[in-house]
Amino acid sequence: MIRTHPGRRADGRRTALHSVVMISITAVIAVPLYYIVISTFKTPIDMAKSPLGLPGSWTFDNYVNVFRTSPVVRSFINTLIVTVVGVAFQVLIGSMAAYGMILRKGRLTAAVGTVLMVAFCIPMQSTLIPLYRMEASLNLVNTLQGLILIYLGSAIFCYFLIVGYMRKLPMSLLEAARIDGAGPFRIYWQIVLPLIRPILTTVVVFQTLSTWNDFMWPNVLLSSTENRTIVLQVYNAVGQFSTDWPSFMTVTVIALVPVFVFFMFCQKWIVSGLVAGSVKQ
């Protein structure tokens, strides 16, 4: 007769309990997503009769109507431009600031670091009116350029994530490159950036999701239909007195699909980056 070790039985029970808890949490999270996606294939009558049930007859009319009657494509392009340009400059500014901080240590850099820390702690909502007035004085309200300029303030978040990783870099390697005649920009571009690629990937993913899904600043700065982002398009799909909920769900899915695909595509780099950072000497 084969006897099971008590420790193995305990481990098996813990694993089963962990699996049950994780499956339950996943189910709770998945229900709203299922509701949104399945509603895009329903008519308003089917959605009212059976909110969580499968459609009586599957239809793609909601997608056809959304692309035909609303500027979803234009909003998608606007969001893509703002996200790509904004995140690129955020990461560039944040990484260069972090590089400057570790390259030149002194009272000035310490003072600048303190100022950045204080600025990082200021709630964004408290700066809304001053920033809006600044944008208005520069005639940047209701422009994608003005929205991108506002998003550059998030470079401070990139800085704080990157500077901690940069401090782990072997300074002897940078000193060796400097002795060999490499300038500060060449060291930054050819040595530092490749070494911090894991944290750069993580920062890019976080900032892409944050910028793509942002609602507050586009809602404050953008007023014209041709400059709307995709999140504003979702917001404007809700009518004042009545709402075509299947169409609303369809616009929501269109807004969610790109970030979902982007996150799934970059997931392996995020995990590898976190692991690399955890064992870095």
N, C-alpha and C positions, 0 to 999 in steps of 0.2 A: 504494500500500500504506500502510495506516494503522499508524503505530508508537505503541506505548504507552509513555508516559514511565516511566522506572525508579521514580520516586517514587510514582507511582500504583500500580504493581505491588506495591511494598513496603507501601503503605497497604492495598491489597486483601488481601495475605497477613496483615497484622496484624489486620484486621477479621475475616477468616475464622477465624484462630486464637482471637481473642477470643470469637467466637460459639461455637466448639466448646467452649471452656473453660466459658463460662457455661451452655450447654445441658447439659454434663456435670454441673456443680454442681447445676443445677436438677433434673436427673433423680435425683441422689442424695438431694436433700432431699425430692423428691416421692414416692419409693418408700414411706417409712413412712406418709405421709399416705394414699396409695393403699391400702396394706395395711389401715389402720384403717377407712377408709370402706367398702371392698369387703367387709370382714368383717362389717359390720352387716347385710348382706343374705344371709348364709350361715347354714346350720345348723352345729352343732358338728362333725358328721361331714364336711361339705364343707370346713370350715375346716381340719380335720386332714389331709384328703386332698390338698387343693390350696391352700396358704396364700396364694399370689399369683395364683392363677387366678380367672377369673370364676365366679360361682355357677352351679351346675348348674340351679337354679331360683330365681329372685329372690323373696325373701320379705320382708315388712315385720313379721313376727311379733316380731322382736327389739324393735322400737320399741314395738309394742303391749304386749308383756310388761313392758318397762321402765317405761312410764307407768302400767301397771296394778299392778305389784307393789312399786314403790319410790317414795319421795316426791320424785321429780325436780322436779316443778313447785314444790313448797315450797322445795326447795334452790335452784332457779333464782331464785325471788322473794327469798330471803334474800341471795343473792349480788348481785342487782340493787340491793337496798336498801343493802347495805354499800358497794358500789362507787360508786353515785351520790352518797350522802351523804358518804362518806369522801373521794372525789376532790374534790367541791365545796368542802369545808372545807379540804382540803390546799391547793388552788389559791388560795382566798381568804386563808388565813393566810400562805402563802408570798408572794403578791403584795403584801399589806399590809406584811409585814416588809421586803420589798425596797423598797417605796415609802418606808417610814420611814427606811431606811438612806440613800437618796439625797437625802431631803428635809432631814434633820438630820445633817450631817456634823460629827463632833466626837470627842472622846476616848471618850465613852460609847458611841456607835455603833460605834466601832472596837473597843472592848472586847467589845461584844455580838457583833460579827462574828467575833472571834477565838474566843469561846466556841462559837458555832455551828459554826465550822470544826472545832474539837476534837470536838464532839459528832458531827459528820458522819463523822469518821474512826473512831469507836468501832464495832466490829462489832456488829450487831444481836443475834447469838447470845449475846454476853456480857451483855446486858441482859435476857435472857429471864426468869430467875428473879426479879430485882427487880421487873420489870414485872408478872409473874404475881402476886406477893405483894401488890403495890399494887392490882391488880384484885380480888384476893380480899378485901382489907380494905374495898373499896368495894362488895362484893357484885355485881361486874360480870362475874365468871367465868360462862361459859355463857350469855352474852347478846350480842345483836347490838350493843347500845350499847357494851359493853366492847370488842368487836372494832373498832368504828369509832373509839373513843378511841385504841386502839393505832395505828391507821393514820394518825392525825393527826400522829404523829412523822415521817411522810414529807414533811410540809410543809417540812422543812429542805432536802430535795432540790429541791422546787419553788422555794424561795427562791434557791438557788444558780444555778439555770437562769435565773430571771427577773431577778435583780439585775444580771447581766451585760448583759442586753438593755436594762434600764432606764437603765443608765449612758450609753447611746448617745442617749437622748432629749434633745432641745434644751431645756436648762434655761431658756432665755429665754422659751419658750412657757409654762412653769409660772409663771415670775415675772410674765409679763403677765397670766395668769389671776388671780394673787394680787393684783396691783395693781387689777384690775377688781372685786375684792371677793369672789372665789370662795374658799371655805374649803378646808382640806386634804382633807376627805372628798369634796367636790364635784369638786375637781381630780383626785383619784384615780379617781372613778367615771366622770366625763364626759370626761376628757382622757387620763389615763394608761392606763386599761384598753383603750380603743379603739386606742391607739397600739401597745400590746404584744400585740394579739390574735394575731399569728402565733406568738409564743413560748407564749402561753397555750394555743393549740390543740395545740402539740407536747407541752406538759407534761400536758395532759388525756389525750392518747392514751397517753403512756408510763405515767402513773399508773393509768389505767383497765386497761391490760393487766396491770400489776404487781399491782394489787389483786384483779382477777378471778381471776388464776391463782395467787394466793398459797396455799400449803399449810401452811406452818409455823405461823402464828398461829392459823388456824382449828383446826388439829389440837391445839394446846396449850390453847386457851381454850374450845372448844365440845365438849360431850360428848353432848348430847341429840340425838335424831333430828330433831326439829322445827326445830332451829337450825343444822343442817348447811348448809354452802355446797356449790356444785356440784362443786368440786374434792374435797371430802371425800366426796361421794357417789360419785365415781369411785374413790377410794381404798377405800371400804367395799364396792365391788362385787367386790373380790378376796376370795375365801373363804380360810379357813385351810387347808383340806384339798383343796378342789376349786373351780374357777372356771368359770363359764359365759362363756367368752371372747367369743363374739359379743355377749352382753349387755353385757359390760365395754366392748367397742369402741363399742357403741351409746351408752352413757352418756358416753364420751369425746367422741364426735362432738357430742352435745348440748351438752357443755361448751365445745367449740371453735367451734361455729357462730356464737354471738353475737359473740365477740371478732373472728372473721374478718370478719364483715359490718361490724362497727364500724370495723375498721382499713381495709377497702376503701372505706367511705363517707368516712372522714376523710383518706384518702391525699392527695388533691389539696390539702387545706389544709396538710398537713404539708410537702409539697414547696414550695408557695408561701410558707410561713412561713420555711423554710430559705433560699430564694432572696432573700426580702425582707430577712432578717437579714444576708445576705452582702453586700448592696449598700447597706445603711443607712449614712448619713453620720453 
